[in-house]
Amino acid sequence: MNINDCMYNEPKPFGELSIIAMKGCEEIASRIDYYLKEWRQDKNGSMPDGSAQVSTYLLDAICPRFGSGEAKGVLNETVRGHDVFIISDVFNYGATFKMYGMEVPMSPDDHYQDLKRIIAAMNGKEKRITVIMPMLYEGRQHKRATRESLDCALALQELTSMGVENIISFDIHDPRVQNAIPLHGFEDFHPHYQMIKSFVRTVPDAVIDRNHMMIISPDEGGMSRCIYYSSVLELDLGMFYKRRDYSVIVNGKNPVVNHEFLGKKVEGKDVIVVDDMIASGDSMIDVAHKLKERKARNVYIFSAFGLFTEGLSKFDKAYEDGIISRIFTTNMIYRKPELLKRPWYTEVDMSKYIANIIDTLNYDKSLSELLDPVQKIKAVLKK
């Protein structure tokens, strides 16, 4: 085979790769950029196609604001013909802006508007746009219970109408929202492998078998992700269901009256409670209390997103009282600096996984192996 044949068979990217980190995503974007540069250059610092080394895949894009709080999207580099990946954490309240002299935390709506501004600034010159939104904007407003808006579906349709070809998210509250955009790419990834790897490293003395461990779903809505964990780890599965008071609404939701348990005995076993997010944490702590009342040995919590909307003090107390042993959440959304210092907390790094997704999509390859990491999980457990 001559050199021309080798060059012809060399996989080529869909377009020149550019990554835009929206405000608040700079840290994880820099890690993703590091992995991509490491994978895509040889020992001499050259790219696979022989071109010079790329210093960064991150694109210079900003959303400056006026004193009134109004903003605009600005690209300081060209995106013509580029395969653009935009990373947006719409739940980053650590990002702020000044309005009428006041320092204002950015709301999900502010982040979402900035995302649209950056897309509008491209003016259709890009080759393809993929939005990576780890926690889906308005993902909890996914169905209509009464006369109310369907915000998540509207947002997805709005983004695709602006030219977004693919939307990538993680542990979506209800993946059926993808029905709003059936003719566009929509991928729901899960941090199963990363969670299990972090757990094995952090709790090396844990015995993962049916006699010593169980998987627990805190509600009926989270059963599908818990079934995956129980199947892959070959553990028994239990579930709580929430008995709510539908006659009143508190903080926008019907309060939980009690958590009822369905499943085998948890006495003497370590239990892993799996959910998509921790918001106020009241339900999660109540579930942990119920498990400890049933004489569970240790309660570990896996949650893709730790919002901790009402602070950390209740978790500090639960840890001090022995109710919770450890909480695992990812670094895909904003974490309070003080959270990282808590003795009960472990951060699960997802940057390498996201870099792998971007690399695979940029070369227009299949995502099947990344969507189903069973073999990788088995390898970790074997070690």
GUKEFI-67318 format. One line per field, with one value per residue (C-alpha): residue number from 1; residue in three letters; chain; x, y, z. Coordinates in pm, 1 decimal. Layout:
BEGIN
i: c(NUM_...)
aa: c(ALA_...)
ch: c(A_...)
X: c(X_...)
Y: c(Y_...)
Z: c(Z_...)
# end
This chain:
BEGIN
i: c(1_2_3_4_5_6_7_8_9_10_11_12_13_14_15_16_17_18_19_20_21_22_23_24_25_26_27_28_29_30_31_32_33_34_35_36_37_38_39_40_41_42_43_44_45_46_47_48_49_50_51_52_53_54_55_56_57_58_59_60_61_62_63_64_65_66_67_68_69_70_71_72_73_74_75_76_77_78_79_80_81_82_83_84_85_86_87_88_89_90_91_92_93_94_95_96_97_98_99_100_101_102_103_104_105_106_107_108_109_110_111_112_113_114_115_116_117_118_119_120_121_122_123_124_125_126_127_128_129_130_131_132_133_134_135_136_137_138_139_140_141_142_143_144_145_146_147_148_149_150_151_152_153_154_155_156_157_158_159_160_161_162_163_164_165_166_167_168_169_170_171_172_173_174_175_176_177_178_179_180_181_182_183_184_185_186_187_188_189_190_191_192_193_194_195_196_197_198_199_200_201_202_203_204_205_206_207_208_209_210_211_212_213_214_215_216_217_218_219_220_221_222_223_224_225_226_227_228_229_230_231_232_233_234_235_236_237_238_239_240_241_242_243_244_245_246_247_248_249_250_251_252_253_254_255_256_257_258_259_260_261_262_263_264_265_266_267_268_269_270_271_272_273_274_275_276_277_278_279_280_281_282_283_284_285_286_287_288_289_290_291_292_293_294_295_296_297_298_299_300_301_302_303_304_305_306_307_308_309_310_311_312_313_314_315_316_317_318_319_320_321_322_323_324_325_326_327_328_329_330_331_332_333_334_335_336_337_338_339_340_341_342_343_344_345_346_347_348_349_350_351_352_353_354_355_356_357_358_359_360_361_362_363_364_365_366_367_368_369_370_371_372_373_374_375_376_377_378_379_380_381_382_383)
aa: c(MET_ASN_ILE_ASN_ASP_CYS_MET_TYR_ASN_GLU_PRO_LYS_PRO_PHE_GLY_GLU_LEU_SER_ILE_ILE_ALA_MET_LYS_GLY_CYS_GLU_GLU_ILE_ALA_SER_ARG_ILE_ASP_TYR_TYR_LEU_LYS_GLU_TRP_ARG_GLN_ASP_LYS_ASN_GLY_SER_MET_PRO_ASP_GLY_SER_ALA_GLN_VAL_SER_THR_TYR_LEU_LEU_ASP_ALA_ILE_CYS_PRO_ARG_PHE_GLY_SER_GLY_GLU_ALA_LYS_GLY_VAL_LEU_ASN_GLU_THR_VAL_ARG_GLY_HIS_ASP_VAL_PHE_ILE_ILE_SER_ASP_VAL_PHE_ASN_TYR_GLY_ALA_THR_PHE_LYS_MET_TYR_GLY_MET_GLU_VAL_PRO_MET_SER_PRO_ASP_ASP_HIS_TYR_GLN_ASP_LEU_LYS_ARG_ILE_ILE_ALA_ALA_MET_ASN_GLY_LYS_GLU_LYS_ARG_ILE_THR_VAL_ILE_MET_PRO_MET_LEU_TYR_GLU_GLY_ARG_GLN_HIS_LYS_ARG_ALA_THR_ARG_GLU_SER_LEU_ASP_CYS_ALA_LEU_ALA_LEU_GLN_GLU_LEU_THR_SER_MET_GLY_VAL_GLU_ASN_ILE_ILE_SER_PHE_ASP_ILE_HIS_ASP_PRO_ARG_VAL_GLN_ASN_ALA_ILE_PRO_LEU_HIS_GLY_PHE_GLU_ASP_PHE_HIS_PRO_HIS_TYR_GLN_MET_ILE_LYS_SER_PHE_VAL_ARG_THR_VAL_PRO_ASP_ALA_VAL_ILE_ASP_ARG_ASN_HIS_MET_MET_ILE_ILE_SER_PRO_ASP_GLU_GLY_GLY_MET_SER_ARG_CYS_ILE_TYR_TYR_SER_SER_VAL_LEU_GLU_LEU_ASP_LEU_GLY_MET_PHE_TYR_LYS_ARG_ARG_ASP_TYR_SER_VAL_ILE_VAL_ASN_GLY_LYS_ASN_PRO_VAL_VAL_ASN_HIS_GLU_PHE_LEU_GLY_LYS_LYS_VAL_GLU_GLY_LYS_ASP_VAL_ILE_VAL_VAL_ASP_ASP_MET_ILE_ALA_SER_GLY_ASP_SER_MET_ILE_ASP_VAL_ALA_HIS_LYS_LEU_LYS_GLU_ARG_LYS_ALA_ARG_ASN_VAL_TYR_ILE_PHE_SER_ALA_PHE_GLY_LEU_PHE_THR_GLU_GLY_LEU_SER_LYS_PHE_ASP_LYS_ALA_TYR_GLU_ASP_GLY_ILE_ILE_SER_ARG_ILE_PHE_THR_THR_ASN_MET_ILE_TYR_ARG_LYS_PRO_GLU_LEU_LEU_LYS_ARG_PRO_TRP_TYR_THR_GLU_VAL_ASP_MET_SER_LYS_TYR_ILE_ALA_ASN_ILE_ILE_ASP_THR_LEU_ASN_TYR_ASP_LYS_SER_LEU_SER_GLU_LEU_LEU_ASP_PRO_VAL_GLN_LYS_ILE_LYS_ALA_VAL_LEU_LYS_LYS)
ch: c(A_A_A_A_A_A_A_A_A_A_A_A_A_A_A_A_A_A_A_A_A_A_A_A_A_A_A_A_A_A_A_A_A_A_A_A_A_A_A_A_A_A_A_A_A_A_A_A_A_A_A_A_A_A_A_A_A_A_A_A_A_A_A_A_A_A_A_A_A_A_A_A_A_A_A_A_A_A_A_A_A_A_A_A_A_A_A_A_A_A_A_A_A_A_A_A_A_A_A_A_A_A_A_A_A_A_A_A_A_A_A_A_A_A_A_A_A_A_A_A_A_A_A_A_A_A_A_A_A_A_A_A_A_A_A_A_A_A_A_A_A_A_A_A_A_A_A_A_A_A_A_A_A_A_A_A_A_A_A_A_A_A_A_A_A_A_A_A_A_A_A_A_A_A_A_A_A_A_A_A_A_A_A_A_A_A_A_A_A_A_A_A_A_A_A_A_A_A_A_A_A_A_A_A_A_A_A_A_A_A_A_A_A_A_A_A_A_A_A_A_A_A_A_A_A_A_A_A_A_A_A_A_A_A_A_A_A_A_A_A_A_A_A_A_A_A_A_A_A_A_A_A_A_A_A_A_A_A_A_A_A_A_A_A_A_A_A_A_A_A_A_A_A_A_A_A_A_A_A_A_A_A_A_A_A_A_A_A_A_A_A_A_A_A_A_A_A_A_A_A_A_A_A_A_A_A_A_A_A_A_A_A_A_A_A_A_A_A_A_A_A_A_A_A_A_A_A_A_A_A_A_A_A_A_A_A_A_A_A_A_A_A_A_A_A_A_A_A_A_A_A_A_A_A_A_A_A_A_A_A_A_A_A_A_A_A_A_A_A_A_A_A_A_A_A_A_A_A_A_A_A_A_A)
X: c(0.0_146.2_142.8_-145.5_-368.3_-280.0_-363.3_-691.8_-794.7_-699.0_-1023.1_-1092.3_-1293.1_-1636.9_-1504.5_-1235.3_-1297.6_-1390.2_-1512.8_-1694.5_-1709.9_-2001.3_-1955.9_-1887.4_-1768.8_-1406.3_-1265.5_-1413.7_-1361.5_-988.3_-966.2_-1152.9_-917.6_-616.8_-735.0_-816.3_-473.3_-305.7_-495.2_-463.7_-90.8_201.5_532.5_667.8_374.4_215.3_-147.9_-250.7_-282.6_71.0_-37.3_117.4_19.1_-299.0_-240.7_-606.4_-945.4_-1117.8_-1272.6_-1272.7_-1640.6_-1791.6_-2124.3_-2050.2_-2327.1_-2441.7_-2510.8_-2881.2_-2816.4_-2868.1_-2609.1_-2481.9_-2288.2_-1946.5_-1711.1_-1350.3_-1249.7_-1396.3_-1618.1_-1663.3_-1676.4_-1606.4_-1760.3_-1860.6_-1929.5_-2081.3_-2060.0_-2322.0_-2392.6_-2724.9_-2729.1_-2407.8_-2518.6_-2152.4_-2131.7_-2244.4_-2293.2_-2345.5_-2684.9_-2749.2_-2435.8_-2551.2_-2370.9_-2638.0_-2601.6_-2688.3_-3012.0_-3079.4_-3272.1_-2969.1_-2739.2_-2987.4_-3019.7_-2639.5_-2626.6_-2870.1_-2670.0_-2351.4_-2539.1_-2684.9_-2337.3_-2221.4_-2468.3_-2497.7_-2131.1_-2043.7_-2060.8_-2238.5_-2338.6_-2357.6_-2474.2_-2343.9_-2574.3_-2495.9_-2807.7_-3087.2_-3244.3_-3596.4_-3559.8_-3795.7_-4071.0_-4107.5_-4479.2_-4804.0_-5007.7_-5248.7_-5260.7_-4887.0_-4593.7_-4377.6_-4047.8_-3805.1_-3976.5_-3993.2_-3622.0_-3522.7_-3731.9_-3592.9_-3230.3_-3281.7_-3463.4_-3151.5_-2932.2_-2827.6_-2789.7_-2713.0_-2797.2_-2605.1_-2713.2_-2663.7_-2901.1_-3204.0_-3495.1_-3726.0_-3560.2_-3898.1_-3849.0_-3646.7_-3982.3_-4003.2_-3723.9_-3753.5_-3556.9_-3245.9_-2969.5_-3039.7_-2818.7_-2872.8_-2547.3_-2501.1_-2206.8_-2243.1_-1883.2_-1731.8_-1948.6_-1855.8_-1485.7_-1486.4_-1674.2_-1428.7_-1134.0_-1286.7_-1430.9_-1183.7_-1304.7_-1665.6_-1783.6_-1992.7_-2215.5_-2575.9_-2492.0_-2328.4_-2478.5_-2804.2_-2908.1_-3194.2_-3412.5_-3545.5_-3862.5_-4042.5_-3917.0_-3554.1_-3607.7_-3462.6_-3117.4_-3119.3_-3209.9_-2898.6_-2673.2_-2830.0_-2800.6_-2438.8_-2326.0_-2548.2_-2708.6_-3062.2_-3281.2_-3512.7_-3737.0_-3910.2_-4223.7_-4325.6_-4665.6_-4748.3_-5010.1_-5167.7_-5400.4_-5124.6_-4824.2_-4506.3_-4213.1_-4371.2_-4429.2_-4658.0_-4486.1_-4386.8_-4587.0_-4388.2_-4144.2_-4268.2_-4011.3_-4046.3_-3772.3_-3566.4_-3414.5_-3126.7_-3010.2_-2630.3_-2581.5_-2419.5_-2672.7_-2620.4_-2902.1_-2905.0_-3082.2_-3037.3_-3004.8_-2989.5_-3192.6_-3280.3_-3179.6_-3478.2_-3607.4_-3260.9_-3191.3_-3536.9_-3465.5_-3128.4_-3302.3_-3551.1_-3266.4_-3073.8_-3394.2_-3392.4_-3033.0_-2847.6_-2470.7_-2361.8_-2565.9_-2383.9_-2546.6_-2481.0_-2621.7_-2513.5_-2595.1_-2556.6_-2749.9_-2771.9_-3023.0_-3070.0_-2706.6_-2484.2_-2561.1_-2828.3_-2583.2_-2314.0_-2553.1_-2658.6_-2290.8_-2214.0_-2515.7_-2400.2_-2703.4_-2499.4_-2150.1_-2056.6_-2209.0_-2079.7_-2170.8_-2008.8_-1817.5_-2048.9_-2229.4_-2118.5_-2005.4_-1964.4_-1596.6_-1688.1_-1855.4_-1522.2_-1379.2_-1653.7_-1535.0_-1851.7_-1814.2_-1640.1_-1628.2_-1658.7_-1460.0_-1643.3_-1404.9_-1230.1_-1564.9_-1698.0_-1370.9_-1418.2_-1771.9_-1652.4_-1363.0_-1592.9_-1857.4_-1600.8_-1480.0_-1842.9_-1804.5_-2059.8_-2129.9_-2252.4_-1952.1_-1966.3_-2338.1_-2300.1_-1987.3_-2072.3_-1736.7_-1543.1_-1746.1_-1678.5_-1305.1_-1307.1_-1490.3_-1251.0_-951.9)
Y: c(0.0_337.9_654.1_804.8_510.3_554.8_923.3_848.3_593.2_818.3_922.3_1290.1_1514.1_1637.1_1991.2_2185.9_2133.2_2432.6_2424.0_2716.3_2725.8_2934.4_3140.5_2918.1_2619.9_2729.5_2472.5_2156.5_2291.2_2335.7_1972.5_1855.9_2063.8_1901.1_1547.3_1631.1_1784.2_1483.7_1233.7_1418.5_1476.9_1235.9_1234.5_1510.3_1736.9_1695.6_1616.9_1285.6_1454.4_1600.0_1955.1_2162.3_2115.5_2292.4_2513.4_2494.0_2388.6_2648.8_2936.5_3292.4_3379.2_3619.7_3770.6_4124.9_4307.6_4666.2_4831.4_4759.5_4383.5_4354.2_4146.9_4038.9_3741.5_3808.7_3570.0_3685.7_3409.2_3267.0_2957.2_2929.9_2560.8_2452.9_2167.2_2366.2_2217.4_2454.9_2356.2_2523.1_2484.6_2664.0_2592.3_2780.0_3039.5_3106.6_3307.8_3666.9_3993.9_4356.3_4518.3_4872.5_4843.3_4520.6_4186.4_3945.3_3563.5_3417.3_3219.9_2927.3_3171.9_3404.7_3118.7_2994.3_3339.8_3368.7_3031.4_3157.3_3478.3_3284.5_3066.8_3380.1_3537.0_3249.4_3371.1_3028.1_3018.3_2707.7_2358.9_2199.1_2296.4_2053.2_2178.2_1989.2_2077.7_1831.8_1915.1_1988.4_2333.5_2309.1_1930.2_1898.1_2085.3_1799.1_1723.7_1912.9_1844.9_2135.8_2461.9_2524.0_2572.3_2292.8_2479.3_2196.9_2104.5_2470.6_2519.2_2212.3_2324.3_2676.3_2555.0_2326.9_2603.0_2817.3_2555.2_2321.3_1973.7_1768.9_1811.3_1608.4_1582.7_1352.9_1161.9_1348.1_1369.4_1225.5_1130.8_1136.2_1510.3_1412.8_1348.8_1727.3_1716.2_1374.3_1476.3_1599.6_1433.9_1397.2_1182.2_1101.9_980.8_843.8_853.9_485.4_385.2_697.4_664.2_300.1_366.2_654.2_442.7_152.1_389.1_585.0_286.8_6.4_-216.4_-230.0_-581.0_-568.8_-875.2_-963.1_-1054.1_-721.3_-453.0_-332.8_-65.0_161.9_391.4_688.9_700.0_519.7_766.9_664.2_290.3_261.2_393.4_180.0_-131.7_-70.2_-49.2_-355.1_-557.8_-466.1_-504.7_-812.8_-669.8_-677.8_-372.3_-188.7_114.9_388.1_548.5_897.0_944.1_1310.0_1554.1_1670.1_1913.6_2173.0_2313.1_2413.6_2573.5_2475.4_2107.9_1877.4_1792.5_1432.9_1288.6_967.3_736.5_377.2_100.6_-196.5_-461.1_-715.6_-657.7_-408.2_-497.8_-517.5_-422.3_-125.9_48.2_275.4_524.6_642.6_954.4_1207.0_1511.8_1638.4_1960.5_2060.2_1712.3_1665.1_1356.5_1201.7_1249.2_1113.8_803.9_762.8_789.9_519.9_291.7_341.8_264.8_-65.8_-113.9_-53.2_-49.6_240.7_467.6_591.7_832.2_850.0_1162.3_1307.5_1662.5_1807.5_2135.3_2161.5_2444.1_2485.0_2464.1_2192.7_2209.4_1937.3_1702.0_1788.2_1686.4_1368.5_1272.6_1351.6_1144.6_851.7_868.4_922.1_782.7_950.7_1141.1_1116.8_1385.2_1488.4_1803.4_1877.3_2159.6_2425.9_2306.8_2540.0_2567.6_2465.9_2147.8_2019.3_2034.6_1828.8_1490.4_1321.9_1436.9_1282.9_1459.7_1240.5_1383.5_1362.3_1569.6_1273.7_1114.1_1435.3_1478.2_1125.1_1209.3_1523.5_1339.9_1059.7_1295.3_1518.4_1215.1_1114.6_778.2_572.5_656.0_303.8_203.7_528.5_487.3_137.1_93.7_-252.9_-408.1_-121.8_-156.9_-532.5_-464.2_-222.1_-472.3_-750.5_-542.3)
Z: c(0.0_-96.9_111.8_-87.5_4.7_374.2_357.2_181.8_448.0_739.2_913.2_869.7_1103.2_1002.4_1030.7_1211.1_1581.0_1797.9_2157.9_2317.1_2696.3_2812.9_3129.5_3428.0_3220.6_3184.9_3429.9_3279.1_2924.6_2989.1_3104.2_2794.4_2579.1_2750.8_2669.0_2307.0_2249.0_2412.9_2197.9_1868.2_1847.7_1807.2_1996.3_1771.9_1849.2_1506.0_1429.8_1265.0_925.1_952.9_1033.2_1310.1_1673.0_1784.6_2089.1_2195.7_2063.9_2280.8_2087.5_2218.7_2268.9_2521.7_2625.7_2750.0_2934.6_2957.7_3291.7_3248.7_3236.3_2859.4_2673.5_2333.0_2200.4_2048.1_1865.5_1852.3_1610.2_1292.3_1296.4_920.4_830.4_1190.1_1385.6_1694.9_2039.6_2296.7_2664.1_2881.4_3254.4_3293.0_3668.2_3749.2_4001.4_4083.1_3759.5_3809.0_3620.1_3716.4_3672.9_3795.2_4008.9_4178.5_4153.3_4028.2_4013.2_3674.1_3664.9_3428.2_3207.6_3189.5_3087.1_2828.7_2673.1_2652.2_2476.5_2214.3_2175.2_2093.2_1842.6_1682.0_1662.0_1436.7_1177.3_1016.1_906.3_1110.0_958.3_1255.5_1610.2_1900.1_2240.1_2543.5_2832.0_3114.4_3317.1_3075.0_3090.9_3240.5_3238.6_3536.6_3351.0_3104.5_3122.0_3164.7_3478.9_3439.0_3239.8_3238.8_3002.8_2861.8_2893.9_2814.0_2487.4_2385.1_2455.0_2252.5_1956.3_1980.2_1977.0_1677.4_1488.9_1540.1_1372.7_1653.7_1506.3_1818.4_2186.8_2444.7_2806.0_3104.2_3331.0_3199.1_3442.0_3176.1_2841.8_2666.4_2615.2_2306.6_2136.8_2097.7_1834.2_1663.4_1352.6_1536.8_1735.4_2106.2_2330.4_2698.3_2856.1_3207.7_3449.9_3545.8_3481.1_3636.2_3948.3_4002.8_3939.2_4190.1_4444.1_4416.9_4458.0_4746.3_4937.0_4857.7_5143.2_5015.4_4925.8_4608.6_4618.4_4706.5_5065.5_5146.7_4920.3_4763.1_4513.8_4626.3_4415.6_4617.1_4403.5_4122.4_3861.2_3914.0_3877.2_3526.1_3622.0_3937.8_3740.2_3529.5_3837.3_3999.3_3676.9_3603.4_3964.9_4013.3_4327.4_4465.3_4411.4_4649.9_4599.8_4794.2_4663.4_4766.8_4923.6_4855.5_4976.2_4650.6_4826.0_4881.7_4695.1_4882.7_4696.0_4364.2_4446.3_4642.7_4974.1_5048.9_5338.9_5373.2_5192.0_5173.2_5110.0_4877.4_4866.9_5058.0_5401.4_5409.2_5760.9_5784.3_5418.2_5249.1_5026.1_4726.5_4666.3_4304.3_4175.5_3895.9_4121.3_4476.4_4503.3_4860.3_4977.8_5209.7_5028.7_5005.3_5376.3_5464.0_5255.1_5429.2_5769.3_5667.1_5555.9_5881.3_6075.2_5887.2_6013.7_5687.9_5749.1_5526.0_5299.9_4989.4_4743.5_4368.1_4203.8_3872.4_3983.5_4330.5_4343.1_4725.0_4687.1_5063.6_5167.0_5312.2_5683.5_5676.5_5503.7_5758.8_6035.3_5852.8_5817.7_6183.5_6292.0_6079.4_5849.8_5531.7_5474.2_5144.4_4850.3_4492.3_4235.8_3908.0_3813.0_3519.3_3701.7_3947.8_4292.0_4585.0_4687.1_5042.9_4911.1_4779.9_5133.5_5297.5_5437.8_5308.9_4948.6_4645.7_4310.6_4000.5_3710.5_3374.8_3161.0_2995.2_2909.3_2753.2_2560.6_2426.5_2314.3_2135.6_1969.9_1850.4_1710.9_1541.4_1344.7_1276.7_1447.5_1638.3_2003.7_2086.7_2298.3_2494.4_2560.6_2705.9_2925.7_3062.8_2970.9_3128.6_3448.1_3456.2_3415.9_3710.7_3930.5_3831.6_3942.1)
# end
